[in-house]
Amino acid sequence: MEKSHQIANRFREVVLNGTWIANTNYKDQLSGLDWKIATTSIQSLNSVAVLAQHIHYYVAGLIAAFKTGSLTIKDQFSFDFPPIESQHEWETFLSKFWLDAEEFASITQQFSEIQMEQPFIDEKYGTLQRNIDGLIEHSYYHLGQIVLIKKMVSNHLPQ
């Protein structure tokens, strides 16, 4: 299997369908989750919804960069989202997240070995592969937070 297919499958594992590394994934953790749980913050921690939107921000931003050759996302805006105020809004976001995740994986698996080793947009960002690997690692980092925050929120809600 080509490197790009392996990397695309690693991305799918963390977001859409895997259990190998974390024994879970974003889709398992977020599908069917009540929006009130998703949007509840404990102390100064980000909510589950904000963390999911944060990862989606990078997924969508990299898709745009792949298509246009221009990187327009900025870390300083990666936590700025309008509040989710209903189950419908939450489910609409999740649908977009899953579609964009699959598009990201589909684009990724089309890159050649040579493209994967080329600079991503600008040499200062490193290679294309380094950036995709970074998104995967970043996604696992926040997935762990999501699992813990869900447990914390569930333990604080009235029974």
N, C-alpha and C positions, 0 to 999 in steps of 0.2 A: 504494500500500500504506500502510495506517495506520502511524503511528509505533510503536505497540505491537507490531505484527507484525514490523517491521524490528528492533526491539530484541530480541524473542524469537528471531528468526533469528540475530542476532549472538551471543546466548547459546548457542544450539545449535551455532554454528560453533566456539566455543572449547571446548565440552565434548564434543559428540557427533559432529560430522560436517564441520567446516570445515577449510579449508586456506588461506584467503585472507590472513589476517594473519600467522600463524606457520608456515604450511606444514604444520601438524599440529594435533592437538587432544588432549584428555585421553583419549578413547576409543582413538585410534590409539596413544598412548604407553603406556597401561596394560593394554589387553586383551592377553591372552596372556603378560603379564609374570610371571615366576616370583616367588613371594611372598618368596623369600630376597633377590632383588635389590631388590624393592620395600621391604623392611624394613631393608635395610642402611644404616647411617649412615657417612658419611666425616667424620672429624674432628668438628667441632661442628655440621655441617650437619644439617638435618632429613632424614629418609628420604623417599623418593618416596611411600611409603604415608602418612606423617604429613601431607605436603603435600596429597595427594589428600583425605584425611579432613578436613583444615582447610577446603578449599573446599567439600566436601560439608556440613560443619557450617553454613556460611553459607547454602547452598542450602536445606537442610532448615529452618533457622531462619527464613528469609524466607517459605518456603511456609507455615509455621505462623503467621507474622505476618499474611500475606495472609488466612488463613482465620479467625483469631481477633481480629485488630485489636490484638494485644498482642505486643510484642517481648520475648522471654524469653532470647535468646542474649546472651552477653557475650564480648567480645574476650578476656578473661582465661582463658576456658575453651576457646578455639578451637584449642588444640593438645593438649588433654587427651583421650587415647583409650587404651583398653586395647590392649595389643600384639596384632598379628595373628600367629598362631602356626602357620598352615597355609595351603596353597594354597586349600583349601575356604573358609576364613575370608576370604581375600583376594578370591576370586571372588564370595562372598556380598556383601561390601562393594561391589565394583564393580557388581554387579547392582542394588543399592539406589541407588548413585550415578547410574547411567544412568536408572533409573525416576524418581528424584526430579528429575533434570535435565530430563527431558521434561515432568514435571508442572509444574515451575517455568516452563518456556517456554510451556506451554499456558495457564497462568494469566496470565502476562505478556501474551500476545497478546490476551487478552480485555479488558484495561483500555482505557478510552476516553481520548481526548486530554485531556479535563478531569481525569480521575483521575490521569493521568501527571504532571500539574502540581500536584497537591494535595500537602500535607505527608504524609510517610511516618510514620505512628504519632504523631509529635510534631514540631512545627515545627523543633526543634533538629537533627533528622536531615536536613532538606532535603526535596526532593520525592521522590515515588515513582520518577520517572525517574532522578533523580540516584543513588538507592540501587541501582537495577538496573544502571545504567551503571557504578557503582562496583564491583559484583560482577563484571561482565564484565572490567573493567580489572584487578581483583585476580586474577581467574582467569588472565588472560594472564601476569601477573607470575610467578605460581607455576608456570605451564606451562613457562616458560623455565627456571626452576630445575629442574623435573622432568627436562627434556631433558638438561641439563648433569649433574645428579646421576646419572642412569642411565648416562651415558657414563663418569663417574668410577668408579662402582661396577663396571661391566663391565670397566674397565681394571685394577681392583685384584683381581678374582677370579682364582683359579688356573685356568689353561687346561686 
